[in-house]
Structure formats: structure tokens, C-alpha cells
Amino acid sequence: MAVVLIEEVLCGMDEARGLLEQAILTLAEVVEEMAPAVGPKLQDVCARTLLSPLEACLAEFETLMDEMAT
């Protein structure tokens, strides 16, 4: 029973990681494709306040997944 529960948790975490990766890709595309008229400052703000924290979260999430897998 415990093995099945752990397996389900790992599957759910893997799904969450995939969603987080998709969010990062989508946001990176949005930031990259912002119109120059909007200005590079807004691109920088979006990258620093939205994209960078998501990337850091993914790195921590992957570390946690690696620890759980061992």
C-alpha cells in the first residue's frame, strides 16, 4: 500500500514538474516576443520578477524529486 502511495505521489509530482516547465516556456516566449514599443525595461522586469523565480522553483523542485527518487 505504501509503495502504491509513493508511486502516486511521484507521478503527481512529475506531472506538476511538466506543468511548471510548460509555464516557464510559455512565459519565456511571451517575454522574448514583447513588442519593442513596450520597451526593454518591461521585458527585464518580467524576466526578473516572473521568469527567474519560476526557474528557481523548478530547480528546487527537481532537487526534491531527485532526493525522493533515491
C-alpha positions in Angstrom: 0.0 0.0 0.0 2.8 2.4 0.9 4.6 1.7 -2.3 1.5 2.5 -4.3 1.0 5.7 -2.4 4.6 6.8 -3.0 4.3 5.9 -6.7 1.2 8.0 -7.0 2.9 11.0 -5.3 5.9 10.7 -7.6 3.5 10.6 -10.6 1.7 13.7 -9.4 5.0 15.5 -8.8 6.2 14.5 -12.3 3.0 16.0 -13.7 3.5 19.2 -11.7 7.1 19.5 -12.9 5.8 19.2 -16.5 3.3 21.9 -15.9 5.9 24.2 -14.3 8.2 23.6 -17.3 5.4 24.5 -19.7 4.7 27.7 -17.8 8.4 28.6 -18.0 8.5 28.0 -21.7 5.3 30.0 -22.3 6.4 32.9 -20.2 9.9 32.9 -21.8 8.3 33.1 -25.2 6.0 36.0 -24.1 8.9 37.9 -22.6 11.1 37.3 -25.7 8.3 38.3 -28.2 7.3 41.5 -26.4 7.0 44.4 -28.8 10.0 46.7 -28.8 7.5 49.6 -28.4 6.7 48.2 -24.9 10.3 48.7 -24.1 13.2 46.6 -22.9 12.6 47.7 -19.3 9.3 45.8 -19.1 11.0 42.7 -20.6 13.6 42.9 -17.9 11.0 43.4 -15.2 9.0 40.4 -16.4 12.1 38.3 -16.7 13.3 39.2 -13.2 10.0 39.1 -11.3 8.2 36.2 -13.1 10.6 34.1 -15.1 13.6 33.9 -12.8 11.5 32.9 -9.7 9.8 30.1 -11.7 13.1 28.8 -13.0 14.5 28.8 -9.4 11.3 27.0 -8.3 11.8 24.3 -11.0 15.4 23.8 -9.9 14.4 23.3 -6.3 11.5 21.0 -7.4 13.9 18.9 -9.4 16.3 18.6 -6.5 13.4 17.4 -4.3 12.3 14.9 -6.9 15.9 13.6 -7.2 16.1 13.2 -3.4 12.8 11.4 -3.3 13.8 9.0 -6.0 16.9 7.8 -4.1 
